[in-house]
Amino acid sequence: MTHLSVEMLAADAAEPITTAGHAQLGIAVLAGIAVIVLLITKFKLHAFLSLIIGSLVLGAVAGAPLDKTVTSFSAGLGTTVAGTGVLIALGAVLGRLLADSGGADQIVDTILAKAGRKAMPWAMVLIAGIVGLPIFFEVGIVLLIPVVLLVAKRGNFSLMRIGIPALAGLSVMHGLIPPHPGPLVAIDAVGANLGVTLALGVVVAIPTAIIAGPVFSRYAARWVDIQPPENLVPERASDDLEKRPGFGITVATVLLPVVMMLAKALVDIVVDNPGHQVQKVFDVIGSPLIALLTAVIVAMFTLGRAAGFTRGRIAATVEKSLGPIAGVLLIVGAGGGFKQTLVDAAVGQMIMDVSKGWHLSALLLAWLIAVTIRLATGSATVATISAAGLVAPLAAEMSTPHAALLVLAIGSGSLFFSHVNDAGFWLVKEYFGMDVGQTLKTWSVMETLISVVGIVCVLLLSLVL
């Protein structure tokens, strides 16, 4: 769901690895997904291995040479681990420092004291929305996971009741609100006004996040009543701490990468000159890698040293944080490999070719194209780029508000039904300790709700603007 430039290159520049026709490609996609689901659910094979085998089946049915299929899978895995994987690792270090220093306890105890049980899901969607405004979805997850898991365990909530609102807040921001990369590309492609798109995006995002978050979490908690996975829940800080970091400094440390990335986004909007020295500086400062790395280093002092940790104990804390996420990294990487195999097989282009014959309103057409590409490739960004490029000519005669709504229709469609070809699916599954079926019934349905509610809001706004 992240790393726009890489996915654009993969989607637009790479030569297809197969010359299969549309029907054969469609069968190949279904076969690859079916094999993955069957191996995991029926034969209990590890998701990492299942994704590798599913990618090979996809390539074989599509008639792609085995070496090219392997190359595509490896490239996708490498890109995902190099980008998202590093962020997950840095987030795990920050989460462990939060937990061991008592900082996470301080945040959770304060939230539980200030918000009642009924208000907790609403508090989580609000927090996630604020945190997710300037940052990538995966970064938001790794920042919020320690808090989500601790709130669920300490407050004796079903994990879905707390986790779904947090995921909804992050996902809505990612798909609909600039300065996230998908909306920005769509705005540029259709010539929409950034300010108008941002304003209308907030109007669409609020009811969408409420319905897919706190409201849907009631049902998700009934369908999948699980507790936080013990191996990922931060333990309560030990009693030998000299003191716990204060609430203010702890929150400031967690929000530091958010502020750094938001600063970059604001500079991009105000300066809008890639060659300008100020923008170059903030491109570095606000990159997810540098922002999270900075937060980790700062946390060693504001959390670790504040709790009386020695250098040796800080080093031990960092080392302990990386072991539990090894499996998560491999599975998320393999999900990226499967997605890249789909992209390199030109599945997205197939969808675009087929959709040219559809006769629908521009807004609904844009949404359906994005939905179809999202289902086929698993990438929200590839879906956004492809759909925006295809429907851009339709925006030429649109009013300013309707061009902005076209961007939001594309963004809504790009979030539809995340499943096994989306690295984000595996990220949520592993962090929340769910199986494939549980993840489909909660995370995937939540993403579908966001997409459907989003396009309904867009169509309603189109009637009054």
N, C-alpha and C positions, 0 to 999 in steps of 0.2 A: 504494500500500500504506500510505500515511500520511495524516495530516491528517483525523482522525476527524470533527470537527465539520462540516467542509465536505462530506464524503461522506455523512454522515447527512442533512444538509439536501438534498443532491442526490437521495438515494435516497428520502427520506420526504416532502419538502415539495413538490417540483416536480411540476407537472401533466404527464402523459404527452404527448409530442409527436405521438402517433398513437393511433388507436382500433382498430388492426388486431387481429384475433383471434390466438389462440395459434399456430395453424399458420402463418399469414403471418409472424408475428414470428420463429418458429423458422427459416423459410426465409430471412428477411432477415438473421438473425445468420450463418447458414452462408454466404450470398452475400457479405456484407461481409468475412468472414474469408478466404474463398476468393479474392476479388479482391486482397486485400492480399498474400497468399502468392504468388499467380500473378504479380503485377506485380513483386515483388521478385526472385523466383527465376527466372522465365522471361524477363521483359522487362528485368531488371536496373535497374528504376526505383528511385530513391532512396527509402529507407524513409519519409522525411518526406512526400514526395508521395504515396506509396502509401497511407499511413494516411489522408490527407485524402480521396483518391478512394474508399477503402474505406468511410469514414464516410458519404460522399454516397450510395454504392450501398446501404448499410444503410438509410438514411433513405428512399430512393426505393422500395425493395422493401417496406418496412414501411408505405408510404403516408403518410409524414410530409411536411408542407410543407417545401419546400427552405429557406425562411428559418429555420424552427425547427430544422432539422437543422444548418444553419450556426451558429446561435446556440449550440446544445448543444455542438458541436465546439469552437467558440471559447471557450466558458466552461470546458470541461474542459482545453483547452490552457493557458488563462490561469491557472487554479487550479494546475495541475501545475507550470508554470514559476515561478509566484509562490511556491510552497512548495518542492517538490523541486528546481526549477531553481536557486533561490538557494542551497540547501544544497550542490548540486553545485559551484556556482561558489566558494563559501567553502571547500569541501573541496579544490578544485583549487588554490586559493591556499595553503592549509596544506600540501598535498602538494609544491608547488613550493618553498616555504620549507624544508621538510624535506630535499628533494633538494639544492638549491643550497647549503645551509649545511653539508651533510655529515651531518646528523642521521639521514636515512634510511640512509645508509651505515653509520652507527654501530649502528643497530638491526639491520639485515640481517647485518652482520658478526658481531654478538654472537649472533644466532639461529643462524647457520650454524656458529659455533664451538661452541655449547652443545648443539645438537640434531643427531644424526646423520641421514643421508639417510632411513633407514627411519622415524625418529621425526618428520620434518618435517611430514607431513600431520596427524599427531596434535597436534603443537604448534600448527598453524594453526587447527584446529577448536576447540582450547581457548582460544586467544587471541580468536578470533571470538566464542565463547560468552560470554566475560567482557566483551568490549567491547560486544556486542550486548544484554546484559542490560537496561540501562535505556533504550536509544536506538532510534530508528526504523531500519528496514532500510537505507534510502537513506543515512542519516548514517553507519551502520556501513560501508557500501561505500566511501564517499568517504574515510573515515579509513583503511581497510585497503588500498585499492587500491595506493598507492605501495609498501607493504611487500610485498604479494602479488606484484606485478610484478617487484620487485627480487629477492626471494627466488628466484622462478622463473628469472630470467635469470642471476643471479650463481651460483646453485647448479646451473644447467643442468638444471632440472626441466621436464617438460611443464607448461604453464600449468594444465591441468586437474587435475594431481596436487596442486597447491598451492591453486588457486582454488576448486575444488569444496568441500573441507573448510571453507574460510573462509565461503563462501556458505551452506553447510549450517548452520554454527554460528549465523550471523546470522538465517537464515530460521526455524529452530526456535524461537529466542528470540522472534521477532516473532509467531509464530502461537500459541505455547502458554503463554508465561510472563508473568504480570502483572509489572510494571505497564504492559505494552504495551496500547494502546488497545482492540484487538480482544478479548482475553481479559477486560479490565476491563468492557467493555460486556456481554459474555456473562454474566459473573459477576453483574452487577447485574440483567440480564433474567431469569435463572433462579433468582435468590436463593441462589446458591452461597456457600460460605465462602471468603474470599480466602486465608487461610492454608493451608487444606486443598488448595485448587486449586493454589497455588504449590508445595506439597510434592509433590503427585501429578504436577504439571507437570514438575518436575525429574526424577522417576522415569521419566516417558515420554520426556522430552527427551534424556536421556543415550544410551539405545540407539538412538533415532531419529537423532540427530546422528552417531553412530559409523557406522551403516549407510549413511546417505545422504552422509556426508562421506568419511572416510579409506577406507572399504571400497569405496564406489561409485567413488571417484576413480581407482581402479586400472583399472576398465573404461572410464570416461570418457576417460582418457588414451590408451587404445588406439583408441577410436572417433574421437576428435578430438585428434590430436597436433599441437598448435600452440604456437608460441612467443609471448611477450608482444609486443603491437603496439609497434613502435619509436617511434611518435609519442606514445605515452602512458607509456612506461617512463621514470622519472626517470633522468637521466644521473648518472654518478658525479660527485661534486662536483669542481670544478676544483682544480688543485694550488696555486693562488695564495691559498688560504685561510690566514689566520693560524693557525687551529686549528679542530678540529671540536667541536661541542657534546658534552658528556658523555652517556653512555647514560641515566643517571638523569633528567637534566633534559629530554632529548628524549622519553623515554617519558612523563614527567609532563605535558609539553606536549600530546602526542597524547591522553592520557587525561583532560585537563582537561574537555573537553565531556562525556565519559562521566560524570565525577564530578558535574558540575553537573546533568545530567539525572537521575542516580541520586538526588541530594539532593532534587530536586523530587518524584520518585516516593515517596521515604520520607516527606517532609512530607505529601504527599497522603494517605498511609495513616495516619500518626500523628495529624495534625490533623483531616483529613476534614471541613473546614468551608470551602467556597468563599469565604465572606465574611470569613474570618479574615485579619488583616493579614499574618501570617507566610506563610500559604499564597499570598496575592496576590504577595508579594515573590518567593517561590520559583517561582511560575508564570511569572514573567518571567525569572528567572535560569536556570531549567531548560528554557526553550523552545529547540528545536533551533537557531533562528536566532541567538539571543543567545549560546548556548553555543559554537557554532562561530565566531561573530564574535569572541567573547572569546578563543578559542584562537588565532585568526589574529593578533590584536593582540599577545597575549602572545608568540607565536612570533616576531614581528618583533624582540623583545628577547632571548628565551631562545635562539633559533636564529640569527636574522640578525645581531644585534649581537654575539652571542657568537662568531660566525665572523668578525667584523671587517668586516661589511657597513656601508657608508655609507648614508645616507638615500636617496641616488639609486639605489644598487644594490638596496635593498629595494623601492623603487618599480618598478624595472625588472623585478624578479623577479615582483612581483604582476601586472604587465602581461603578461608572458610566459605566465603560468599560464592566462589566460582564453581565448586563441586556440584551443588544441587541443580545447576542450570545446564549441565553438559547435554543431557538428553533433550532439553528444550531447544538448545541451539541446533542440534542435529536435525530434529524434526522440522523446525521452522525453515532451516536451510534446504531440506529436501522438498518442502512445500514450494519454496521458491524455484527449485530445479524443475518440478513438475509444471509450474506455471510458465517457466521460460520455454519448456518443450512445446507447450501449447502455442505460445507466441511465435516461436520460430517455425512452427508448422503452418503459419499464416491462418490460424483459425479466426483471428480477428478480422482479417481481410475477407474471409469467406462470409462472415456475418454481414459485413458492410456491403458486399456484392448482392447478397440475398435481399437485404433491406431496401435496396434502391427501388424496388417495385411496390413498396407499401404506400398506400394513399391515406394519410392521416393528418391531423393538425400538426403543426410544426413542434409544439411543445410535447405532445404525446409521442410523436415519431422520435424525437430526440431521446426521450426517456426509454422507449422500447429498444432503440439501438444500443444505448448504454447498458441496459439490462442484459441484453443478449450477449454482448461482448464480455460483460462482467461474468456471466454464468460460464462462458466458454473458456476465458483466460484466467479468471480468478483475480485480476488486477483492476482495482478501482481507477488507477491512474491511466492505464492503457485504455480502459473503457471510456474515460473522459476525453482523452486525446483523440481517439478514433471517432467517437460520436460528434465531438465538436467540429472536427475537420469535415465530416460528412454533411452536417446541417448548417454550417457557417453561411453558405449562400442564401439560406432562408431568412437570415437576420438582416439582410440588406435593406429591406423595406419595413422592418419592425420599428416601433417606437422605442425610446430609451428604456422604459420600464419592461416592455415585452422582451427586449434583447437580454435584459438581466434575468428575467424569468426563464428564458431559454437556457441560460447557464445553470440555473438552479434545477431545471428539469433534467439536464445531463448529470449534474452532481447527484441528484436523488437516484437516478437509474444506476449509477456506478456503484452504489452500495447494496444492491439487491442480492439477497440470499448468498452470503459467503459460505463456501463449502470446501471440499477437500483439496481444491486446486488453489486455495488462497493461503498464503503463509500466515496471515492473521488468524485464520481458523485454528491452526495448530498452536499458535501462541496462546490464544484464549483457552483452548482445550487443556494444554499442559499446565498453565498457571493456575487454572481452577480445578485441576484434578478430575476432569470429566472424561467419559468415553465418547466415541464418535456420535452415537445416538443422542446422548445428553447434550452435546454441543450443538447438534442440528436443531434440537427442540428448543434451545434457549438462544444462543448466540445467532444462529442462522435465521431463526424466526424474528429476532430483534432487528437484525439488519434489513430483513424484508419489510418489517413494519416501518422502519425509518424511510425506506425507499417509497413505499406506497403512500404513507401519510404525507411525505414530502411532495410527491407529484400531485396529490389531491389539493394540498395547500396552494401549490403553484397554479393549478387550473382554476381554483376559486379566485385567486388574486387576479388572474388574467381577465376575469369577467368584470372586475370593478376598476381596472387600471386602463 
